[in-house]
Amino acid sequence: MNFGGSIFLIAVGLILALAVNISVSGVDLQLVGWILAAVGALGLLVSLALYWRRRAVVVEPPPVTPDDYPPRY
């Protein structure tokens, strides 16, 4: 899940949890909304963690040339 999907789930979940007053038999829309918002928030945290992990810079040592060795006597 990427940033857009996570934000979409959070938005839909909060709309269902806070703004919808429709009652459907057998389904608690407020609970479904809170679950979607929680899954979206968890997905956003995982996406951020993976993004920062991927952005790590690895510095390679410079190549060794024959001039870098000490002289032989």
Secondary structure, DSSP 8 states (H G I E B T S, - for coil): --HHHHHHHHHHHHHHHHT----BTTB-HHHHHHHHHHHHHHHHHHHHHHHHHHT----------GGGS----
